Amino acid sequence: DLLAGKSPNEIALTGAAISLRFDDSGKLVTRLPKPQPGGGPMPRLHIENGTLTLNQSDHAPMVIHGIKADLVSDAGGLKATGVVSDPFWGDWSLDGSEANETGSIQMTLSSKKVSVDKDRLTGLPFVAPAVWQEVIVEGETPCDFTLRVELKDDPVIHYRVALSPEAARVHVASIQLDADQASGKVVVEDNLVTLRGVQGRFAGGKIGTDADLDFRDKSWNLKFP
């Protein structure tokens, strides 16, 4: 198509690598290209064995290998679907979008069953270290990890980690809870932790708790029933 003076309908990339840099407050430092008005539709883009690096200044880089995805454009923006097979992070489905009207980019990694532990949780960028000092989940669990970037003059990232363990170990430091065979809902969203219906075995019996643990300010706000 290029030799004939035509734009290609599809582009395939193998081994493509994207690196995004953020400062310690989560603001995007990497400049992303903005779509130009009046341009034609973007060719369908197929990525095989891609790599995404999320590099925040006060965290070790999060490197996601084994990305296989398709990007297509429509009137509303860009849509991405695919899968991830990473030797450290595990197997995930991938959904993403870029909205022309709002100028926002969102990516969600989902897994019906993934192994989580302290190394993996503390390896996630953007989450305040205090969060994982207070709450740790270890074991196998469904997980959704969502990132959203508002592409404005001062772009800031938002994140959400949602875990639904069924037979994991849950540790909550402030109440000295260290329960095994634990189940419930654990959500971390922009440094606000919510525990709902978390229950498990503790000290030879059973224990359950709900809680809101707010790490968004320097002074923590921890609420239990």
C-alpha positions as CSV (number, residue, x, y, z in Angstrom):
1,D,0.0,0.0,0.0
2,L,2.8,2.4,0.8
3,L,4.5,1.9,-2.5
4,A,1.2,2.5,-4.2
5,G,0.7,5.8,-2.3
6,K,-2.0,4.4,0.0
7,S,-2.2,4.2,3.7
8,P,-2.0,0.6,5.1
9,N,-5.1,-0.8,6.7
10,E,-3.1,-2.8,9.2
11,I,0.3,-2.6,10.8
12,A,1.9,-5.5,12.8
13,L,4.6,-4.8,15.3
14,T,6.7,-7.5,17.0
15,G,8.7,-6.8,20.2
16,A,7.4,-3.2,20.5
17,A,8.4,-1.5,23.8
18,I,6.6,1.5,25.4
19,S,8.0,3.2,28.4
20,L,6.1,5.8,30.4
21,R,7.7,7.9,33.1
22,F,5.9,9.5,36.1
23,D,7.1,11.7,38.9
24,D,6.8,10.7,42.6
25,S,3.3,12.2,42.8
26,G,2.0,10.2,39.8
27,K,2.1,13.0,37.2
28,L,2.9,11.8,33.7
29,V,6.3,13.1,32.6
30,T,6.4,11.4,29.2
31,R,4.8,13.5,26.5
32,L,2.2,11.5,24.5
33,P,1.3,12.4,21.0
34,K,-2.1,14.1,20.6
35,P,-4.4,13.2,17.7
36,Q,-4.6,15.8,15.0
37,P,-8.0,17.1,13.8
38,G,-8.9,16.2,10.3
39,G,-6.7,13.2,10.0
40,G,-8.0,9.9,8.6
41,P,-8.6,6.7,10.6
42,M,-5.6,5.1,12.1
43,P,-4.7,1.7,10.7
44,R,-5.5,-1.3,12.8
45,L,-2.4,-2.0,14.9
46,H,-1.4,-5.5,16.0
47,I,1.2,-5.9,18.7
48,E,3.0,-9.2,19.3
49,N,5.3,-9.9,22.3
50,G,5.2,-6.2,23.4
51,T,6.6,-4.7,26.6
52,L,5.1,-1.9,28.7
53,T,7.3,-0.2,31.4
54,L,5.7,2.0,34.0
55,N,8.5,4.0,35.6
56,Q,7.8,6.1,38.7
57,S,10.6,8.0,40.3
58,D,10.2,6.5,43.8
59,H,9.4,2.9,42.7
60,A,11.2,0.2,40.9
61,P,10.0,0.1,37.3
62,M,7.0,-2.2,36.7
63,V,7.8,-4.1,33.4
64,I,5.0,-6.0,31.8
65,H,6.2,-8.5,29.1
66,G,4.3,-10.8,26.7
67,I,1.7,-8.3,25.5
68,K,-0.4,-9.3,22.6
69,A,-3.0,-6.7,21.6
70,D,-5.0,-5.1,18.8
71,L,-5.6,-1.3,18.6
72,V,-8.4,0.0,16.5
73,S,-9.8,3.5,16.0
74,D,-13.4,4.8,15.8
75,A,-15.2,8.1,16.1
76,G,-14.8,8.1,19.9
77,G,-11.1,7.4,20.0
78,L,-8.9,4.2,20.3
79,K,-9.8,0.8,21.6
80,A,-7.3,-1.9,22.7
81,T,-8.0,-5.5,23.5
82,G,-5.5,-8.3,24.1
83,V,-3.8,-10.6,26.6
84,V,-0.6,-10.6,28.7
85,S,1.5,-13.5,29.6
86,D,4.3,-12.4,31.9
87,P,6.6,-14.8,33.8
88,F,6.4,-12.6,37.0
89,W,3.0,-11.0,36.8
90,G,1.1,-14.0,35.3
91,D,-1.7,-14.2,32.7
92,W,-4.1,-11.4,32.2
93,S,-6.7,-10.0,29.8
94,L,-6.2,-6.4,28.6
95,D,-8.7,-3.7,27.7
96,G,-7.9,-0.1,27.0
97,S,-9.3,3.0,25.5
98,E,-8.4,6.6,24.6
99,A,-11.3,9.0,24.5
100,N,-11.1,11.9,22.1
101,E,-13.7,14.1,23.9
102,T,-12.2,13.8,27.4
103,G,-8.6,13.2,26.5
104,S,-8.3,10.3,28.9
105,I,-6.5,7.0,28.6
106,Q,-7.6,3.9,30.5
107,M,-6.1,0.4,30.8
108,T,-7.5,-2.5,32.8
109,L,-5.6,-5.8,33.4
110,S,-7.9,-8.5,34.6
111,S,-7.2,-12.1,35.9
112,K,-9.7,-14.6,37.2
113,K,-6.9,-16.3,39.2
114,V,-3.5,-14.8,39.9
115,S,-0.9,-15.3,42.6
116,V,-0.3,-12.2,44.8
117,D,2.2,-11.7,47.5
118,K,4.2,-8.9,49.1
119,D,6.7,-8.7,46.3
120,R,4.1,-8.3,43.6
121,L,1.9,-5.9,45.5
122,T,4.8,-3.6,46.5
123,G,6.0,-3.8,42.9
124,L,2.9,-1.9,41.7
125,P,3.7,1.7,41.0
126,F,1.6,4.7,42.3
127,V,0.5,2.9,45.5
128,A,1.8,4.6,48.6
129,P,4.2,2.3,50.5
130,A,2.1,2.8,53.7
131,V,-0.7,0.9,52.0
132,W,1.2,-2.4,51.8
133,Q,2.7,-1.8,55.3
134,E,-0.9,-1.9,56.6
135,V,-2.6,-4.4,54.4
136,I,-1.1,-7.5,52.6
137,V,-3.0,-10.2,50.7
138,E,-1.1,-13.4,49.8
139,G,-2.5,-16.3,47.8
140,E,-4.5,-16.8,44.7
141,T,-7.3,-14.3,43.9
142,P,-9.2,-12.7,41.0
143,C,-7.7,-9.3,40.4
144,D,-8.5,-6.1,38.3
145,F,-5.7,-3.5,38.0
146,T,-7.0,-0.3,36.3
147,L,-4.9,2.8,35.4
148,R,-6.5,6.0,34.1
149,V,-4.6,9.1,32.8
150,E,-6.3,12.4,32.2
151,L,-4.4,14.0,29.3
152,K,-4.7,17.7,30.4
153,D,-2.1,20.4,31.1
154,D,-0.9,18.6,34.2
155,P,-1.7,14.9,33.6
156,V,-2.1,12.8,36.7
157,I,-2.7,9.0,36.9
158,H,-5.4,7.3,38.9
159,Y,-5.3,3.7,39.8
160,R,-7.6,0.9,41.2
161,V,-6.6,-2.5,42.5
162,A,-9.5,-4.9,43.2
163,L,-8.9,-8.3,44.9
164,S,-11.5,-10.9,45.8
165,P,-9.6,-13.6,47.6
166,E,-11.3,-16.9,48.6
167,A,-8.7,-18.8,50.5
168,A,-5.8,-16.4,51.0
169,R,-3.8,-14.9,53.8
170,V,-4.8,-11.4,54.8
171,H,-2.7,-9.2,57.2
172,V,-4.0,-5.9,58.6
173,A,-1.3,-4.4,60.8
174,S,-3.3,-1.8,62.8
175,I,-5.6,-4.4,64.4
176,Q,-2.9,-7.2,64.4
177,L,-5.1,-9.3,62.1
178,D,-3.3,-12.2,60.5
179,A,-6.0,-14.5,59.1
180,D,-5.6,-17.5,56.8
181,Q,-8.2,-19.1,54.5
182,A,-9.5,-15.5,54.2
183,S,-12.1,-14.3,51.7
184,G,-13.8,-11.0,50.9
185,K,-13.2,-7.8,48.9
186,V,-10.1,-5.7,49.1
187,V,-10.0,-2.5,47.0
188,V,-7.2,0.0,46.8
189,E,-8.1,3.1,44.9
190,D,-5.9,6.2,44.8
191,N,-4.5,5.2,48.3
192,L,-8.0,4.6,49.8
193,V,-8.3,1.0,51.0
194,T,-11.7,-0.6,51.5
195,L,-12.2,-4.0,53.1
196,R,-15.6,-5.5,52.8
197,G,-16.7,-8.9,54.1
198,V,-13.2,-9.9,54.9
199,Q,-13.2,-13.0,57.1
200,G,-10.9,-15.9,57.9
201,R,-9.4,-18.1,60.5
202,F,-7.6,-16.3,63.3
203,A,-6.2,-17.5,66.7
204,G,-8.0,-20.8,66.4
205,G,-11.4,-19.2,65.6
206,K,-13.0,-17.1,62.9
207,I,-12.9,-13.3,62.5
208,G,-14.5,-10.9,60.1
209,T,-14.1,-7.2,59.5
210,D,-15.0,-4.2,57.3
211,A,-12.8,-1.2,57.2
212,D,-11.9,2.1,55.3
213,L,-8.2,2.9,55.5
214,D,-7.4,6.3,54.1
215,F,-3.8,7.0,53.1
216,R,-4.5,10.0,50.9
217,D,-3.2,12.5,53.4
218,K,-0.1,12.6,55.6
219,S,-2.3,11.8,58.6
220,W,-3.9,8.4,58.1
221,N,-7.6,7.8,58.8
222,L,-8.3,4.2,59.7
223,K,-12.0,3.3,60.3
224,F,-13.2,0.0,61.6
225,P,-16.7,-1.0,62.8
